[in-house]
């Protein structure tokens, strides 16, 4: 959405951040002097972050030659995503090619006043806030804001056709049904569920367009939906894994078994169209 004031200035980035994909720590003043800067906050195993990530990656690839700078800020939601060694492999799996800062102490998060994952901010040339959005959605409007800033930078700029929505629920004006609230099977976002025995089973009912697990470790998840044939999900590294996806908002029963060495922090549910 558009900011209420036109003079909100971009905070300078802390100098002690660890950056991946950058030769040196970027300076916002220098970046904004050259053109618009898109800053997005995410967690590599949080559902909304992962659903929004393909759009952020695409905007970087589409508009960097026209003058857009894209910066990712990884502010972890879970204890396991704060592990420094896990971040670089996660960025590779997600196909992120722009610089990303490790904000495990939430210094940038607090400077920006983020309200969840993902949080996105577009700064215009000169460093004034032009657009921001918290959570999923508004992809077409965000891309339009980027295009407007690049056109102001270069009146001869000819943008490509806007990205097509990746999912029916992403289309502008799409009506979606509220999904079941996120479940923390270990009791909280910082306490995972770890099976004690091979027979341990996590069972729950949900209404959504899909079910997804935030998992630490490596091993196998065994998933059964509505008592159907058990499906194997290979967990190769910490991250978010799809347990079930549906064409519409639907009601289902889920049964989940986790192999030894796996810790399930969250079961989250994506919105679907009715």
N, C-alpha and C positions, 0 to 999 in steps of 0.2 A: 504494500500500500504506500501511498505518497506520504511523506512526513508532514507534520503539522507546521513545521517551520522550515524555512529554506536555508538557515544558517547553522544547522547541526554539522559540526566538523568531525572528520574522521580522527579517532584517537590514534596516537602513535603506538606502534607495536613495541612491546617490551624487548629490550636488547638481548636478554638471556634466553630467549626461546630457542629450542632445537628445531631446525628446519630440515625437512626432507625434500629433495628436488630443487634446492636453491643453493647457489654457490656461496651466498652470504645472506645475512639477515636482511630481509626487505625493509625499506623505510617507506611508510605510507606517504609522507610528504613528497618524496621523489616519484613514487608510482602515480600519485594523483596529479602531479604536474604534467605527466605524459599523457594521461587519458583516464577513462573510467576504470574503477577497480571493484570487482565482485568478491566479497568475502563471505564464505559460508562455513558454518559451524556444524559438525557432525560427530557421530560415534559410529565406528565401523561395524558394530553389532546391534545397532538400534534400528527398529523396523522403519520408521519414517525417514531416517537418514538414508537408508539403503534404497528406499523407493524413490527418493529425490535425487540420488547420486547420478544416475544416467543423464539427467537434464543438465546438472552442473558440468559434467564431463563434456557433454555435447556443446554447451555454450562456450567452454574454453576452446575447443577445437574449431568451432565455427567463427569465432570473433576475435581470436588473439591477433591475427594478422591485421585486423582493422583497428587495433589499439586497445582491446580489452585485456586487463590483467586479472587473473583469477587466483585467489588464495584460499586454501582450505585451512580450517582451524579444527584440530581434533581435540575436543573437550570431552573426555570419557564419561559415560553414564554409569558403567559397570566397573567393578574392581578389576576384572581381568582385562578390560580394554585399556586400562591405564598402564599396563605393563609395556615398557618401552620396546622390548624385543619383538612384541607382536605387531607393532604399528607398520613397519616397512613392508612385511609380507602381506598385510591386509590391504595396504594401498595398491600393491601390485595386483592382487586378486580383484580389486574393484576397478582396475583400469584407470587410476588417477594419475595424470601426467603433469598436473600443475603443482607448484610448491605447497607443502602442508606443514603447519607448525604443530608441535607436540605441546598442547596447552593443558597438561595433566594437573597443573596447579590452578587452573581456571582464571589466570590473570587477564587474558583477553576476553574471556567469557563475561567477567564482571565489568570490565571496561565498556563492553558493548550493551550490557543489560539484556542478555539473551533470555528467552522464555521457554526454551525447549529445543528439541532436535527435530529437524534442522532449523537453524536460524540463518537468515540470509540478508545481506546488506549490499546495496549498490551505491558507491560513491562516485560522483561526477568529477570531471576534470576540475582541479582546484580543491577537491576534498570535501565538498558538501554532500550530505546524504540526499539521494534522489529517490530511493525505493528501499523498502524492507518487507520481510515476510517471515512469520514464525510458523513452523510446521510444514506439512505437505500442502501441495496445491498452488494455485495462481501461477502455473508454469507459463502459460501464454502471456499473461500480463507482465511477468518478470522479463521474458524475452523481449517484449515490446519496449519495456523501460531501457533495456540494454541497447536496443536498436536506436532509440531516440537519443541516447547519450552519444553513440558513435556517429550518428548523423549530425549532431551539433558540432562534433569534432571535425568532421569532413562532410560538407554539404553534398559532395559527389558520391558519398557512400551508398552502395546498392546492396541491401541485405538479401540473404537467401530467403526462400520461402520458410515460414515459421515451422518449427518442429511439429510433427503430428503427435497427438497424445499417445503415450505408450500403453495406457490402459483406459477402458471406457470411463472409469471413475475420474480420470485426469482431464477429461474434456471440459472446456469452459461451460459453466452452467449445469454440469452433470449433477443429478440428484443421487446421493448415496445414503445408505442406511447406516446408522451408528453401529459399529461392531462391538462385540463383547469387550469389556475392559481387560487390560493386560493382567496376566496371572504371574505371580512370583512363587513358584512351587517350593522354594526354600524358606519362604516367610518374608522376604524383602529383597530389594534390588541388590543388596550387598551380600546376601546369603544364598548360595546356590542349592539346588537339589542334587544330591549325589546318591545313586542307588547303592544300597548296602549289599544286596544280593541280586543275582541275575534275574530273579523272578519279580523284583520290585517293579511296580507298574504305576504310571501317572495317568489318571483318567480325568477327563473334564468334558463339559458340554459348552458349545459356543455357537454364536450366530455372527457370521462375517463372510467376507469374500475370500478369506484365506487364513491359515494359521502358520506361525513362524516361531522358531526357537533361537534364543541367544545362548550360545554354548561355548564353553571353554574346554580346551583339550583336543584330543583326537581319538577317533573310534567310530562306533556305529550307533545310529538311532534307529529303532524299529517302530514304525508308525502304522497304526490301524485306525481307519476312519469308518464309523458305523458298522464295525464288525466285519469289514471286508478283508480282502487278502492283505497280509502284512507287507509293508513296503520298507525297503532298506535305504537309509540316508547316510551316506559316507561323510563324516566330519573329518576333513583333512587338516584343519587349523581352526583356531578360535574365530568366531564370527556369527553371522545370522544365517540360519538354514530354513528353507521352506519345508513345512510339514505337509501342507495341503493347500491347494488353490482351487477356487470355484468360479464359474462364470458369473454368478450373481451372489447377492447376500443370501446365505443359506444357513440352516440349522443342522448341526452335526455333533457327533460324539467322537472324541479323540482318545486313543490309548497310546501311550508312549513308553517304550523301554529304552534305557540308555546303557551303553556298554561301559565296562570299567575304564576309569581314567577320564570320563566325561563329567562335566558339571553344567547343569542346566540352570541358568539364571532367570530366564523369563520365557513365557509363552505369550506372544502378542498376536493381535488379529487385525488384518487389513480390511478397510472399508470396501464394500462392493455395491454395485448398482442393484436396485430392487429387481 
